[in-house]
Amino acid sequence: MSPQMSDEEIRNKARARVHARLGFFRHLTVYIIVNGFLVIIWAMSSAGMWWAWWGPRYSGNPWAINFWPGWVMFFWGIGLIAHCLSVFVFHGNWEANEVEKEIQRIKKNQGSE
């Protein structure tokens, strides 16, 4: 069993988790705002207007999808997903939790021998 944490340790751990969640939501907000502006810029350019089939394309194929903000959204989105996983899925000290589980498993197996 793990030793009991003091109230101060619990408060510090809770504060760190709340700070991590706040950091993620700030990251998400900036992602939405910046990529929203990029989509607006794309849509206002001749390349993004739905009626501008004759407009310039950055590739030679006239049927190519010309949505360049998608590249920013995709690669930044990978980072955003990694940030989300680190905050909400793999939060806390994963290694310490796994060590504790293994200790309990070993103790259980020792008792059955």
PyMOL commands that set and color helices and strands:
alter all, ss='L'
color gray80, all
select helices_A, chain A and resi 7-44+69-89+94-111
alter helices_A, ss='H'
color red, helices_A
deselect
rebuild
show_as cartoon
